[in-house]
Amino acid sequence: MEMSLKVLLKEILTEIEANETNYDRREVLVATAVATAKQLGYPAGVRVDLSEPDPWPVWCIDLPEAGEVSWHSPPYKKLYDGCSTEEKYRRCHLYKA
C-alpha cells in the first residue's frame, strides 16, 4: 500500500504543477497531497505566512530526499463564528447532500 500511496502522491504533485494558476483546482489538489503525505508518515500540514498583509495559510510537505515543498492558499475571508464542537457537528448533520 505504501508504494501505491507514493505513486499517488507523485501523480498529485504532477497535477498540482499542471494547475499552478488554476487556484481553485490547485487548492483541492494541495490539500489532497498533504493528506496523502501524512498517510505516508511524512511531515506535512498548514502553517501561516505572517509576511503577507493578510496572513496566508501555507500548505507544506517535507518530501524524503527532496526537501520541503509548499503552496500559499488564499485566506478564508469570512470571520470565524466561534462555534463549538457540538455546534459544528450539528451543522454537519443538517447538511443535505
N, C-alpha and C positions, 0 to 999 in steps of 0.2 A: 504494500500500500504506500509506503514512504516514497518509493520510486515513482509511482503514478502521481503522487502529490507534487513531487519535484518537477515532473514533466508538466503538470497542470500549471504550477507557478510560473515556469518558463514561458508557457503559452500566454498566460495572463500578462506577464511583463512585456511580451512582444506586442500584444494587443493594446496595452497602455501607450506604448510608443507610437503605434499607428493612430491613436486617438488623442495625441498630445494637445491639440487645440479644440477638440470636441469635449469641452469641460464637463458637461453633464454625464456623458458616457465614461469619460476618464475617471470621474469620481467614484462611480459604481465599480469600475474595474480595480481601482486602487484599494478600495475597501475590501474587495474580494481577495486581492493579492495579500493584504495584511492578514486577513483571516486564515488564508492558506498557509502563509509563512508561520503563523502561530501554531497551526496544527503540526507543522514540521519541527516545532520547537525552536524556531529562530526568534531572536529578539525583534519585536515589532510592536507598533502601536502609534498613538497620536500624541504629539506634543504641540505647544503653541509657539509661534514665531512672534515674539514681542517687539521685533524691529519694525513690524508693519504698523501703519496708523491705526487700523483695526487689527487686533491680534488675530492672526490667521492660524487655523489648525494646519499642522504638517504631519502627513502620514509617513511613517518611516519603517524600513525593513533593513536589518543587518543580514546581508547575504554572505554565507560562508565563502571564504577565499576571494570575495569580490568587494566587500565593504558595504557601507550604508547607501541606500537609495531612498529618496524622499520626494514627496509631491505636496505642494501647497493646495489647500482646498478653501474655497471661499467660505467665510464665516456665515453661520446661520444668523440672519438679521433680526429675527423675532426675539423679543425679550423672553427669558426663561420665566415660566409662570410659577415655579416653586412647588409643583405638585408633588405629593408624597408618593411613596412606592405603591401604596394601596390605590391611590387615585390613578396613577399611571396604568396599572393593570386593569382597573375598572374601565378606563378608556379603551384599552386594547380589546377587552371583551365586547365593548359596544361597537367596535369597528365591524362593518358588514363588508365582506369580500364579494 
